[in-house]
Amino acid sequence: MSIPPLFAAWRDAWRHGYGAHALRGDITAGLTVGIIAIPLAMALAIAVGVPPQHGLYTVLLASPLIALTGGSRFNVSGPTAAFVVILLPITQQYGLGGLLLCTMLAGVILIALGLLQAGRLIAFVPYPVILGFTAGIGIVIATLQIKDALGLAVAGHPEHYLGQLAALGAALPSLQPGDTLVAALTLAILILWPRLVPKIPGHLIALLGGTALALALEAGGISVATLGERFSYTLDGVEHPGIPPLLPEFAWPWLLPGADGQPLVLSFELLHQLLAPAFAIAMLGAIESLLCAVVADGMTGTTHQPNGELIGQGLGNLVAPLFGGITATAAIARTAANVRAGAFSPLAAIIHAGVVLVAVLWLAPWFSHLPMAALAALLLMVAWNMSEAPHVAHTLRIAPRSDVLVLLTCLLLTVLFDMVLAVGVGLLLAAGLFIKRMSELTDTSQVSPATDELSALPPEIAAFSIRGPLFFGAADKALNALRRFNPEVRVVIVDLSNVPLLDMTALAIIESVIKDYRRRGIVLIFSGASPRLRLKLRRAGFGQQPGQLLHVHNFERARSKANRLLACTD
């Protein structure tokens, strides 16, 4: 087994020639994406139930490490909206320490997937499954942001979606006009800005507009909830609002507080409990990162190294939690902005992390004034883009009914239960429908002696033609047809020239057919089997058996052999 190369993206960039023009492109792209990443990283950290600085720490540590070691030149990694539905329940149950420990376990799984060359296997996840669970995630994220966007005082933390809707409905009388106005203005800027000034990202403009409106409303006596009111930190024994203007410090995740505020106790039982969500994080991270790399390849005409990308993602998620970083993966929106801004190499992603570093060290005090409603509006826009609602509606109109069933099943299960169940059921449903479709491609027909080619075929000879793969979903129907012929038949010819493969189920049924023929004194002749099929049949014990089972290269030889056998018996 070959080990996927580290630094594959860097090697590819250098092979294409790195010069002053490429450097300018990387700097421009890094600055652009860094500005986008600052508010998103904080908003996504809040969405998963941890203080906003942990989202910034994720960008500081995971993003450059993944860019250095991964397999895509253009991927930009960091916190993403797709993980909210998985990470929020982990935070609620195990606290910050449990979330970071779970992320480290996911990093180990991602590295293992890369070493096992599993990068190409992600292509086997059906598109309706991906579209269904991403649309479902978008709906869940949007629902979670309604509370802050409207300033609602929601009682409790319902686990399930219907309970969340009921709690939001009950809290509507507590709607705050100031928060609602800020969220509306921020959303309006996010929607209109790309149409008016498409070359400049609107995230920062929208956030500044929302903050300015919040300050004006506060001056007029209308309260607006801010980040500084919700989060604080202690420095030298003094509590400060907002996030700390400090670099993250090393800490073992199991020494950080759990859901009860006490340090976690590292144990086999804890690791066992976190293993299932860690596997879900790893699977979603692999899917999103590799899909992101495919999108970047399509935009740039390049080719990524999928197994190297998995290892890079694993290393980033293994190391970042040691410094307070939460789960990271490649972000499609930020990667697309990176490409459009002129990125050439992974240096752009490293520069984008540098922009976040500057923000943490010098702008942190200003972040306490950010309205929670503006950050919620930012995530509402992310959720809308992620749900791809117009594309889902178009797919529902044009896709086959089986694909529509898979898409809707994944969407509903993601919303009502969780993404892990949705993907599992979606894959099983898609696999079952695929098996059904493949089985419909396989059929067995009896060759009619009325044709000119078979006009000399006597009634003692039956000829069948099998078309399609002989696997467990189709073999029974296709091979049992070989038992339907007239009682006077003494030789059966089976044309296998259109059979691309057969599995153990088919071999078992073939064995049953041969035993049946042997009891009835019928000779079986296989015609036109490919060398691969003949090898499989011979290994299964179905090689040449004079007087019982024969193999010939084509139908003409099979007919001649059958006629000679009849002449000998006469």
FIVEXBA-418316 format. One record per residue (C-alpha): chain; x, y negated, z; residue in one letter. Coordinates in nm, 4 decimals. Each point is the difference from the previous one (the first is absolute). Example, Ala and Ser with C-alpha at 12.3 -4.5 7.8 and 13.67 -1.06 7.14 Angstrom:
<sites>
   chaine         xx         yy         zz   residu
        A     1.2300     0.4500     0.7800        A
        A     0.1370    -0.3440    -0.0660        S
</sites>
This chain:
<sites>
   chaine         xx         yy         zz   residu
        A     0.0000     0.0000     0.0000        M
        A     0.1503    -0.3319    -0.1078        S
        A    -0.0197    -0.2880     0.2478        I
        A    -0.1718    -0.3102    -0.1453        P
        A     0.2540    -0.2807    -0.0277        P
        A    -0.0100    -0.2913     0.2409        L
        A     0.0364    -0.3501    -0.1441        F
        A    -0.1545     0.1222    -0.3294        A
        A    -0.1683    -0.3366    -0.0598        A
        A     0.3280    -0.1888     0.0484        W
        A     0.1832     0.2328    -0.2367        R
        A    -0.2692    -0.0536    -0.2635        D
        A     0.0180    -0.3792     0.0374        A
        A     0.3789    -0.0043    -0.0373        W
        A    -0.0177     0.2275    -0.3061        R
        A    -0.2213    -0.2567    -0.1685        H
        A     0.2557    -0.2719     0.0683        G
        A    -0.0279    -0.2437     0.2890        Y
        A     0.0850    -0.3618    -0.0736        G
        A    -0.0853    -0.3582     0.0871        A
        A    -0.3391     0.0167    -0.1713        H
        A    -0.0961     0.3107     0.2004        A
        A     0.1152    -0.1681     0.3228        L
        A    -0.2161    -0.3052    -0.0673        R
        A    -0.2971     0.2265    -0.0643        G
        A     0.0562     0.1900     0.3246        D
        A     0.0283    -0.3202     0.2027        I
        A    -0.3163    -0.1475    -0.1507        T
        A    -0.1939     0.3239     0.0474        A
        A     0.1279     0.0476     0.3555        G
        A    -0.1047    -0.3502     0.1037        L
        A    -0.3427     0.0395    -0.1625        T
        A    -0.0792     0.3380     0.1527        V
        A     0.1421    -0.1067     0.3373        G
        A    -0.2500    -0.2864     0.0196        I
        A    -0.2803     0.2455    -0.0806        I
        A     0.1244     0.2533     0.2540        A
        A     0.0085    -0.2282     0.3070        I
        A    -0.3745    -0.0468     0.0538        P
        A    -0.0841     0.3483    -0.1291        L
        A     0.2428     0.1717     0.2362        A
        A    -0.1462    -0.1789     0.3012        M
        A    -0.3602     0.0552    -0.1081        A
        A     0.0567     0.3717    -0.0614        L
        A     0.1713     0.0469     0.3363        A
        A    -0.2977    -0.1625     0.1717        I
        A    -0.2348     0.2236    -0.2026        A
        A     0.1681     0.3166     0.1327        V
        A    -0.0236    -0.1238     0.3585        G
        A     0.3539    -0.1240     0.0766        V
        A     0.1466    -0.3529     0.0436        P
        A     0.0756    -0.1780    -0.3299        P
        A     0.3783    -0.0030     0.0445        Q
        A     0.0098     0.3771    -0.0546        H
        A    -0.1159    -0.0515    -0.3569        G
        A     0.2849    -0.2458    -0.0559        L
        A     0.2478     0.2416     0.1608        Y
        A    -0.1155     0.2659    -0.2463        T
        A     0.0945    -0.2230    -0.2917        V
        A     0.3321    -0.0950     0.1631        L
        A     0.1134     0.3609     0.0436        L
        A    -0.1934     0.2439    -0.2167        A
        A    -0.0105    -0.2065    -0.3185        S
        A     0.3773    -0.0512    -0.0517        P
        A     0.0819     0.3544     0.1111        L
        A    -0.2506     0.1511    -0.2447        I
        A     0.1227    -0.2319    -0.2760        A
        A     0.3599     0.1061     0.0672        L
        A    -0.0598     0.3751     0.0103        T
        A    -0.3174     0.0541    -0.2063        G
        A    -0.0600     0.0967    -0.3600        G
        A    -0.1922    -0.2976    -0.1428        S
        A     0.1664    -0.3226    -0.1106        R
        A    -0.3090    -0.2147     0.0504        F
        A    -0.1980     0.1432     0.2915        N
        A    -0.0500    -0.2427     0.2884        V
        A    -0.0843     0.1796     0.3236        S
        A    -0.1607    -0.1132     0.3226        G
        A    -0.3291     0.0295     0.1869        P
        A    -0.2892     0.0732    -0.2350        T
        A    -0.3770    -0.0073     0.0338        A
        A    -0.0359     0.3678    -0.0919        A
        A     0.1374     0.1044     0.3400        F
        A    -0.2425    -0.2010     0.2123        V
        A    -0.2604     0.2777     0.0173        V
        A     0.2637     0.2508     0.1160        I
        A     0.2104    -0.2177     0.2296        L
        A    -0.2754    -0.1794     0.1914        L
        A    -0.1372     0.3205     0.1633        P
        A     0.3574     0.1026     0.0916        I
        A     0.0597    -0.3361     0.1699        T
        A    -0.3307     0.0196     0.1845        Q
        A     0.0761     0.3514     0.1275        Q
        A     0.3785    -0.0079     0.0552        Y
        A     0.0950    -0.3688     0.0110        G
        A     0.2949    -0.1689    -0.1687        L
        A     0.2434     0.2682     0.1127        G
        A    -0.2117     0.2782    -0.1470        G
        A    -0.0365    -0.1879    -0.3283        L
        A     0.3760    -0.0485    -0.0357        L
        A     0.0746     0.3622     0.0938        L
        A    -0.2582     0.1221    -0.2513        C
        A     0.1614    -0.2171    -0.2678        T
        A     0.3387     0.1589     0.0732        M
        A    -0.1517     0.3474    -0.0397        L
        A    -0.1481    -0.1109    -0.3319        A
        A     0.3453    -0.1193    -0.1062        G
        A     0.1451     0.3449     0.0699        V
        A    -0.2780     0.1602    -0.2068        I
        A     0.0646    -0.2392    -0.2903        L
        A     0.3715     0.0821     0.0030        I
        A    -0.0857     0.3711    -0.0018        A
        A    -0.2339    -0.0518    -0.2971        L
        A     0.2766    -0.1752    -0.1902        G
        A     0.2541     0.2737     0.0768        L
        A    -0.2528     0.2644    -0.1085        L
        A    -0.0393    -0.1780    -0.3374        Q
        A    -0.3688    -0.0695     0.0644        A
        A    -0.0020    -0.3369    -0.1749        G
        A    -0.1595     0.1347    -0.3180        R
        A    -0.2731     0.1836     0.1897        L
        A    -0.1738    -0.3292     0.0788        I
        A    -0.1012    -0.0105    -0.3672        A
        A    -0.2329     0.2932     0.0705        F
        A    -0.2246    -0.2108     0.2253        V
        A    -0.3057    -0.0682    -0.2224        P
        A    -0.0756    -0.3602    -0.0870        Y
        A    -0.3606     0.0107     0.1331        P
        A     0.1381     0.1053     0.3404        V
        A     0.2442    -0.2939     0.0057        I
        A    -0.2599    -0.2487    -0.1226        L
        A    -0.2585     0.1311     0.2474        G
        A     0.2095    -0.0217     0.3145        F
        A     0.1601    -0.3343    -0.0916        T
        A    -0.3456    -0.1501    -0.0626        A
        A    -0.1164     0.1455     0.3307        G
        A     0.3007    -0.1469     0.1804        I
        A    -0.0789    -0.3381    -0.1519        G
        A    -0.3554     0.0154     0.1380        I
        A     0.1222     0.0962     0.3480        V
        A     0.2633    -0.2766     0.0060        I
        A    -0.2538    -0.2598    -0.1113        A
        A    -0.2392     0.1103     0.2742        T
        A     0.2724    -0.0272     0.2642        L
        A     0.0717    -0.3620    -0.1014        Q
        A    -0.3577    -0.1261     0.0346        I
        A     0.0443    -0.0412     0.3752        K
        A     0.2860    -0.2533    -0.0264        D
        A    -0.1290    -0.1598    -0.3203        A
        A    -0.3248    -0.0978     0.1736        L
        A     0.1400    -0.0360     0.3518        G
        A    -0.2331     0.2675     0.1381        L
        A     0.0132     0.1253     0.3574        A
        A    -0.0344     0.3735    -0.0645        V
        A    -0.0633     0.2236     0.2998        A
        A     0.2171     0.3138     0.0171        G
        A     0.2001     0.1753    -0.2721        H
        A    -0.2253     0.2506    -0.1798        P
        A     0.1986     0.2814    -0.1619        E
        A    -0.2293     0.0727    -0.2930        H
        A    -0.1019    -0.2258    -0.2848        Y
        A    -0.3736     0.0001     0.0678        L
        A     0.0694    -0.0910     0.3612        G
        A     0.2217    -0.2854    -0.1156        Q
        A    -0.2767    -0.1324    -0.2249        L
        A    -0.2485     0.0194     0.2868        A
        A     0.2394    -0.1873     0.2313        A
        A     0.0554    -0.2720    -0.2615        L
        A    -0.3737    -0.0367    -0.0489        G
        A    -0.0561    -0.0326     0.3741        A
        A     0.2743    -0.2647     0.0211        A
        A    -0.1319    -0.2244    -0.2796        L
        A    -0.1624    -0.2463     0.2467        P
        A     0.3532    -0.0813     0.1260        S
        A     0.1115    -0.1236    -0.3453        L
        A     0.2397    -0.2960     0.0249        Q
        A    -0.0476    -0.2678    -0.2690        P
        A     0.3635    -0.1135     0.0194        G
        A     0.1449     0.3444    -0.0670        D
        A    -0.2543     0.0607    -0.2765        T
        A     0.0900    -0.3265    -0.1771        L
        A     0.3729     0.0756     0.0204        V
        A    -0.0517     0.3508    -0.1394        A
        A    -0.2202    -0.1345    -0.2812        A
        A     0.2544    -0.2645    -0.1033        L
        A     0.2892     0.2485     0.0128        T
        A    -0.1935     0.2484    -0.2153        L
        A    -0.0985    -0.2730    -0.2464        A
        A     0.3648    -0.1011    -0.0470        I
        A     0.1088     0.3631    -0.0380        L
        A    -0.2626     0.0520    -0.2715        I
        A     0.0411    -0.3267    -0.1906        L
        A     0.3749    -0.0647     0.0281        W
        A     0.1168     0.2816    -0.2342        P
        A    -0.2327    -0.1370    -0.2687        R
        A     0.1257    -0.3559     0.0380        L
        A     0.3709     0.0573     0.0732        V
        A     0.0725     0.3629    -0.0978        P
        A     0.3797    -0.0226     0.0277        K
        A     0.0053    -0.0951     0.3693        I
        A    -0.1332     0.2494     0.2586        P
        A    -0.3012    -0.1367     0.1848        G
        A     0.0540     0.1795     0.3327        H
        A     0.2023    -0.2792     0.1605        L
        A    -0.2223    -0.2728    -0.1466        I
        A    -0.3129     0.1723     0.1309        A
        A     0.1512     0.0450     0.3444        L
        A     0.1115    -0.3628     0.0140        L
        A    -0.3444    -0.1154    -0.1114        G
        A    -0.1710     0.2131     0.2628        G
        A     0.2381    -0.1250     0.2702        T
        A    -0.0535    -0.3628    -0.0972        A
        A    -0.3768     0.0445     0.0179        L
        A     0.0304     0.1724     0.3383        A
        A     0.2055    -0.2891     0.1399        L
        A    -0.2547    -0.2492    -0.1333        A
        A    -0.2872     0.1952     0.1552        L
        A     0.1832     0.0246     0.3336        E
        A     0.0497    -0.3772    -0.0075        A
        A    -0.3753    -0.0357    -0.0551        G
        A    -0.0819     0.2208     0.2969        G
        A    -0.0800     0.3192    -0.1911        I
        A     0.2043     0.2911     0.1317        S
        A     0.1875     0.2389    -0.2282        V
        A     0.1787     0.3115     0.1301        A
        A     0.3741    -0.0038    -0.0734        T
        A     0.2809     0.2512     0.0067        L
        A     0.1525    -0.1745     0.3010        G
        A    -0.3189     0.0482     0.2009        E
        A    -0.0119     0.3722    -0.0791        R
        A     0.3701     0.0912     0.0336        F
        A     0.2852    -0.1098     0.2241        S
        A     0.3474     0.1061     0.1124        Y
        A     0.2080    -0.0446     0.3124        T
        A     0.3487    -0.1518    -0.0172        L
        A     0.2106    -0.0701     0.3110        D
        A    -0.3046     0.0578     0.2156        G
        A    -0.2085    -0.2582    -0.1860        V
        A    -0.2982     0.0958    -0.2186        E
        A    -0.0132    -0.1614    -0.3442        H
        A    -0.2789     0.0108    -0.2619        P
        A     0.0490     0.1682    -0.3366        G
        A     0.2961     0.2177    -0.0957        I
        A     0.3585    -0.0048     0.1317        P
        A     0.2615    -0.1830    -0.2141        P
        A     0.2433     0.2849     0.0617        L
        A     0.1454     0.2954    -0.1859        L
        A    -0.1531     0.3359     0.0931        P
        A     0.1776     0.2079     0.2633        E
        A     0.0761     0.3718    -0.0038        F
        A    -0.2376     0.2121     0.2093        A
        A    -0.0958     0.3667    -0.0021        W
        A    -0.3719     0.0159    -0.0911        P
        A    -0.0823     0.2357     0.2877        W
        A     0.1224    -0.2619     0.2469        L
        A    -0.2525    -0.2526    -0.1330        L
        A    -0.3521    -0.0297     0.1419        P
        A    -0.2736     0.2403    -0.0979        G
        A    -0.3711    -0.0750    -0.0123        A
        A    -0.0133    -0.0255     0.3813        D
        A     0.2858    -0.2511     0.0139        G
        A     0.2408     0.2536     0.1528        Q
        A     0.3070     0.1373    -0.1839        P
        A    -0.0649     0.3139    -0.2014        L
        A     0.1356     0.3294     0.1256        V
        A     0.1806     0.1814    -0.2809        L
        A    -0.1202     0.3596    -0.0065        S
        A    -0.0706     0.2828    -0.2395        F
        A    -0.3720    -0.0531     0.0570        E
        A     0.0264    -0.3660    -0.1049        L
        A     0.1943     0.0924    -0.3145        L
        A    -0.2585     0.2675    -0.0766        H
        A    -0.2823    -0.2535     0.0307        Q
        A     0.1787    -0.2504    -0.2245        L
        A     0.1019     0.2509    -0.2664        L
        A    -0.3319    -0.0003    -0.1892        A
        A    -0.0255    -0.3818    -0.0274        P
        A     0.3722    -0.0133    -0.0863        A
        A    -0.0606     0.2409    -0.2877        F
        A    -0.2906    -0.2179    -0.1180        A
        A     0.2245    -0.3081     0.0142        I
        A     0.2712     0.1800    -0.1963        A
        A    -0.2419     0.1204    -0.2685        M
        A    -0.1585    -0.3418    -0.0456        L
        A     0.3425    -0.1670     0.0050        G
        A     0.1282     0.2386    -0.2661        A
        A    -0.3051    -0.0491    -0.2207        I
        A    -0.0029    -0.3787     0.0280        E
        A     0.3764    -0.0415    -0.0431        S
        A     0.0209     0.2228    -0.3064        L
        A    -0.3107    -0.1539    -0.1562        L
        A     0.1569    -0.3388     0.0599        C
        A     0.3200     0.1157    -0.1695        A
        A    -0.2013     0.1249    -0.2990        V
        A    -0.1735    -0.3387    -0.0269        V
        A     0.3387    -0.1769     0.0121        A
        A     0.1371     0.2364    -0.2664        D
        A    -0.2966    -0.0830    -0.2221        G
        A     0.0608    -0.3720     0.0414        M
        A     0.3760     0.0166    -0.0632        T
        A     0.0579     0.3049    -0.2208        G
        A     0.2312     0.1583     0.2590        T
        A    -0.0046     0.3420     0.1696        T
        A     0.0127     0.0575     0.3744        H
        A     0.1483     0.2946     0.1903        Q
        A    -0.2992     0.1386     0.1957        P
        A     0.1860     0.2257     0.2425        N
        A     0.2536    -0.2718     0.0752        G
        A    -0.2883    -0.2395     0.0665        E
        A    -0.1532     0.2443     0.2480        L
        A     0.3296     0.0280     0.1862        I
        A     0.0363    -0.3790     0.0063        G
        A    -0.3532    -0.0407     0.1336        Q
        A     0.0734     0.2651     0.2617        G
        A     0.3177    -0.1716     0.1168        L
        A    -0.1792    -0.3344     0.0259        G
        A    -0.2792     0.1477     0.2108        N
        A     0.2470     0.1924     0.2146        L
        A     0.2181    -0.2994     0.0869        V
        A    -0.2434    -0.2962     0.0099        A
        A    -0.2043     0.1278     0.3001        P
        A     0.3168    -0.0013     0.2108        L
        A    -0.0119    -0.3802    -0.0322        F
        A    -0.3765    -0.0495     0.0246        G
        A    -0.0901     0.0478    -0.3657        G
        A    -0.3278     0.1725    -0.0844        I
        A    -0.0730     0.2244    -0.2985        T
        A     0.1301    -0.1256    -0.3338        A
        A    -0.0595     0.1027    -0.3582        T
        A     0.0299    -0.1591    -0.3415        A
        A    -0.2670    -0.2643    -0.0586        A
        A    -0.1445    -0.0144    -0.3502        I
        A    -0.1045    -0.3674     0.0164        A
        A     0.3380    -0.1187     0.1322        R
        A     0.1870     0.2244    -0.2449        T
        A    -0.2009    -0.1390    -0.2924        A
        A     0.0740    -0.3552     0.1187        A
        A     0.3664     0.0977     0.0292        N
        A     0.0092     0.1173    -0.3619        V
        A    -0.1905    -0.3014    -0.1319        R
        A     0.2369    -0.2361     0.1849        A
        A     0.2994     0.1440    -0.1857        G
        A     0.1517     0.2624     0.2314        A
        A     0.2770     0.2146    -0.1474        F
        A     0.1275     0.2134     0.2879        S
        A    -0.0741     0.0996     0.3623        P
        A     0.1794    -0.3191     0.1064        L
        A    -0.3321    -0.1834    -0.0459        A
        A    -0.1596     0.2119     0.2752        A
        A     0.2975    -0.0690     0.2276        I
        A    -0.0293    -0.3761    -0.0616        I
        A    -0.3719     0.0191     0.0776        H
        A     0.0932     0.1493     0.3386        A
        A     0.2444    -0.2896     0.0472        G
        A    -0.2842    -0.2490    -0.0529        V
        A    -0.1954     0.1756     0.2757        V
        A     0.3091    -0.0134     0.2237        L
        A     0.0172    -0.3789    -0.0429        V
        A    -0.3701    -0.0239     0.0825        A
        A     0.0417     0.2037     0.3197        V
        A     0.2975    -0.2013     0.1264        L
        A    -0.1083    -0.3520    -0.0948        W
        A    -0.3729    -0.0074    -0.0706        L
        A    -0.1353     0.2304     0.2717        A
        A    -0.1260    -0.2863     0.2256        P
        A    -0.2159    -0.1307    -0.2844        W
        A    -0.1675     0.3387    -0.0514        F
        A    -0.1901    -0.0398     0.3273        S
        A    -0.2195    -0.2584    -0.1774        H
        A    -0.1117     0.2443    -0.2723        L
        A    -0.3769     0.0592     0.0172        P
        A    -0.1030     0.3621     0.0494        M
        A    -0.2832    -0.0650    -0.2479        A
        A     0.2520    -0.0958    -0.2719        A
        A     0.1996     0.3188     0.0562        L
        A    -0.3246     0.1990    -0.0100        A
        A    -0.0938    -0.1677    -0.3290        A
        A     0.3398     0.0940    -0.1379        L
        A    -0.0687     0.3649     0.0809        L
        A    -0.3518    -0.0247    -0.1415        L
        A     0.1577    -0.0954    -0.3322        M
        A     0.2506     0.2846     0.0310        V
        A    -0.2872     0.2402     0.0709        A
        A    -0.1917    -0.1223    -0.3057        W
        A     0.3004     0.0446    -0.2260        N
        A     0.0720     0.3405     0.1504        M
        A    -0.3562     0.1252    -0.0423        S
        A     0.0114    -0.0757    -0.3750        E
        A    -0.3768    -0.0370     0.0085        A
        A    -0.0417    -0.0955    -0.3703        P
        A     0.2177     0.2938    -0.1037        H
        A    -0.1897     0.2392     0.2292        V
        A    -0.3309    -0.1177    -0.1497        A
        A     0.1371     0.0482    -0.3529        H
        A     0.1299     0.3473     0.0903        T
        A    -0.3379     0.1005     0.1420        L
        A    -0.1592    -0.0942    -0.3335        R
        A     0.2395     0.1791    -0.2364        I
        A     0.1566     0.2879     0.1963        A
        A    -0.1256     0.3603    -0.0170        P
        A    -0.2494     0.0855     0.2717        R
        A     0.2476     0.2303     0.1742        S
        A     0.2557    -0.2815     0.0309        D
        A    -0.2695    -0.2367     0.1259        V
        A    -0.0890     0.2585     0.2656        L
        A     0.3642     0.0211     0.1140        V
        A     0.0383    -0.3807     0.0070        L
        A    -0.3184    -0.0602     0.2000        L
        A     0.0767     0.2849     0.2403        T
        A     0.3463    -0.1410     0.0769        C
        A    -0.1371    -0.3533     0.0354        L
        A    -0.2808     0.0963     0.2377        L
        A     0.2152     0.2317     0.2117        L
        A     0.2693    -0.2684     0.0306        T
        A    -0.2540    -0.2570     0.1166        V
        A    -0.2100     0.2224     0.2272        L
        A     0.2724     0.2267     0.1413        F
        A     0.3694    -0.0391    -0.0897        D
        A     0.2385     0.0023    -0.2925        M
        A     0.1642     0.3326     0.0886        V
        A    -0.3315     0.1845    -0.0228        L
        A    -0.0901    -0.1914    -0.3168        A
        A     0.3202     0.0913    -0.1823        V
        A    -0.0157     0.3625     0.1160        G
        A    -0.3607     0.0477    -0.1086        V
        A     0.0617    -0.1987    -0.3181        G
        A     0.2934     0.2194    -0.0991        L
        A    -0.1971     0.3179     0.0709        L
        A    -0.2980    -0.1280    -0.1958        L
        A     0.2180    -0.1140    -0.2904        A
        A     0.1839     0.3339    -0.0010        A
        A    -0.3274     0.1916    -0.0023        G
        A    -0.1341    -0.2066    -0.2890        L
        A     0.3274     0.0428    -0.1880        F
        A    -0.0171     0.3777     0.0445        I
        A    -0.3580    -0.0042    -0.1276        K
        A     0.1011    -0.2018    -0.3062        R
        A     0.2934     0.2271    -0.0740        M
        A    -0.2161     0.3112     0.0383        S
        A    -0.2406    -0.1418    -0.2573        E
        A     0.2886    -0.0162    -0.2499        L
        A     0.0548     0.3757     0.0244        T
        A    -0.2271     0.2372    -0.1890        D
        A     0.0012     0.3468    -0.1498        T
        A    -0.1757     0.0694    -0.3292        S
        A    -0.0400     0.3248    -0.1878        Q
        A     0.1439    -0.0173    -0.3492        V
        A    -0.2730     0.0797    -0.2492        S
        A     0.0790     0.2698    -0.2604        P
        A    -0.2147    -0.1871    -0.2502        A
        A     0.2868    -0.2320    -0.0890        T
        A     0.2173     0.0758    -0.3026        D
        A     0.3043     0.0459     0.2226        E
        A    -0.1670     0.2774     0.1975        L
        A    -0.2209     0.1537    -0.2671        S
        A     0.1959     0.3270     0.0251        A
        A    -0.0270     0.0189     0.3817        L
        A    -0.1868     0.3200     0.0901        P
        A    -0.2642     0.0067     0.2782        P
        A     0.2393     0.1943     0.2270        E
        A     0.2174    -0.3135     0.0298        I
        A    -0.1083    -0.3104     0.2008        A
        A     0.1932    -0.3248    -0.0281        A
        A    -0.0068    -0.2909     0.2474        F
        A     0.1653    -0.3414    -0.0016        S
        A     0.0741    -0.1817     0.3257        I
        A     0.0579    -0.3752    -0.0095        R
        A     0.1243    -0.2029     0.2971        G
        A     0.1910     0.0607     0.3242        P
        A    -0.0762     0.3170     0.1964        L
        A     0.0069    -0.1190     0.3618        F
        A    -0.2122     0.0661     0.3076        F
        A    -0.2745    -0.2382    -0.1074        G
        A    -0.0473     0.1497    -0.3470        A
        A     0.1517     0.3492    -0.0103        A
        A    -0.2987     0.1904     0.1389        D
        A    -0.2462    -0.1305    -0.2579        K
        A     0.2466     0.0245    -0.2905        A
        A     0.1350     0.3520     0.0674        L
        A    -0.3239     0.1644     0.1086        N
        A    -0.1307    -0.0752    -0.3491        A
        A     0.2411     0.2730    -0.1198        L
        A    -0.2366     0.2609     0.1455        R
        A    -0.2896    -0.0939    -0.2277        R
        A     0.0161     0.2107    -0.3197        F
        A    -0.1634     0.3016    -0.1658        N
        A     0.0492     0.3473     0.1555        P
        A     0.1693     0.1389    -0.3153        E
        A     0.2946    -0.2422     0.0291        V
        A     0.3340     0.1784     0.0533        R
        A     0.2489    -0.2862    -0.0515        V
        A    -0.0267    -0.3576     0.1313        V
        A     0.2160    -0.2781    -0.1436        I
        A     0.0437    -0.3122     0.2156        V
        A     0.1509    -0.3054    -0.1691        D
        A     0.2048    -0.1972     0.2574        L
        A     0.1609    -0.2442    -0.2429        S
        A    -0.2047    -0.2911     0.1431        N
        A     0.0624     0.0816     0.3672        V
        A     0.2655    -0.2362     0.1458        P
        A     0.0201     0.1559     0.3493        L
        A    -0.1413     0.2595     0.2366        L
        A     0.0166     0.0314     0.3778        D
        A    -0.0244     0.2785     0.2585        M
        A    -0.3795    -0.0013    -0.0114        T
        A     0.0115     0.0654    -0.3745        A
        A     0.2563     0.2778     0.0475        L
        A    -0.2235     0.1671     0.2598        A
        A    -0.2997    -0.0091    -0.2371        I
        A     0.2143     0.1289    -0.2880        I
        A     0.1015     0.2921     0.2212        E
        A    -0.3678     0.0728     0.0673        S
        A    -0.0810    -0.0145    -0.3734        V
        A     0.2890     0.2354    -0.0872        I
        A    -0.1158     0.2543     0.2631        K
        A    -0.3530    -0.0180    -0.1390        D
        A     0.1272     0.0551    -0.3550        Y
        A     0.2165     0.2897     0.1144        R
        A    -0.2996     0.1773     0.1521        R
        A    -0.1963    -0.0482    -0.3215        R
        A     0.2876     0.1010    -0.2295        G
        A     0.0329    -0.3423    -0.1614        I
        A     0.3312    -0.1377    -0.1249        V
        A     0.0732    -0.3701     0.0688        L
        A     0.2151    -0.2021    -0.2420        I
        A     0.1225    -0.3477     0.0967        F
        A     0.0690    -0.2169    -0.3047        S
        A     0.1970    -0.3217    -0.0377        G
        A     0.1006    -0.0494     0.3654        A
        A     0.2805    -0.2534     0.0450        S
        A     0.3373     0.1303     0.1278        P
        A    -0.0763    -0.1580     0.3382        R
        A    -0.3365     0.1776     0.0299        L
        A     0.1483     0.3328    -0.1141        R
        A     0.2703    -0.0331     0.2671        L
        A    -0.2642    -0.0625     0.2680        K
        A    -0.2043     0.2985    -0.1175        L
        A     0.3060     0.2254    -0.0077        R
        A     0.1067    -0.1047     0.3521        R
        A    -0.3528     0.0757     0.1218        A
        A     0.0280     0.3529    -0.1424        G
        A    -0.1990    -0.0636    -0.3157        F
        A     0.2716     0.0670    -0.2567        G
        A    -0.0183     0.2454    -0.2866        Q
        A    -0.1893     0.3160     0.1045        Q
        A    -0.0328     0.2336    -0.3050        P
        A    -0.3547     0.1130    -0.0500        G
        A    -0.1362    -0.2500     0.2545        Q
        A     0.1461    -0.3526    -0.0315        L
        A     0.1889    -0.1520    -0.2940        L
        A     0.1499    -0.3410    -0.0805        H
        A     0.0277    -0.1345    -0.3577        V
        A     0.1031    -0.3373    -0.1403        H
        A    -0.3077    -0.0926    -0.2037        N
        A    -0.3548     0.1033    -0.0795        F
        A     0.0853     0.1640    -0.3336        E
        A     0.2432     0.2401     0.1692        R
        A    -0.2578     0.0671     0.2719        A
        A    -0.2575     0.1010    -0.2617        R
        A     0.2475     0.2284    -0.1739        S
        A     0.1020     0.1594     0.3291        K
        A    -0.3665     0.0527     0.0967        A
        A    -0.0828     0.1655    -0.3337        N
        A     0.2981     0.2379     0.0374        R
        A    -0.1086     0.0917     0.3529        L
        A    -0.3487     0.0848    -0.1251        L
        A     0.1446     0.2063    -0.2845        A
        A     0.2155     0.1982     0.2450        C
        A    -0.2946     0.0758     0.2290        T
        A    -0.2103     0.1143    -0.2970        D
</sites>
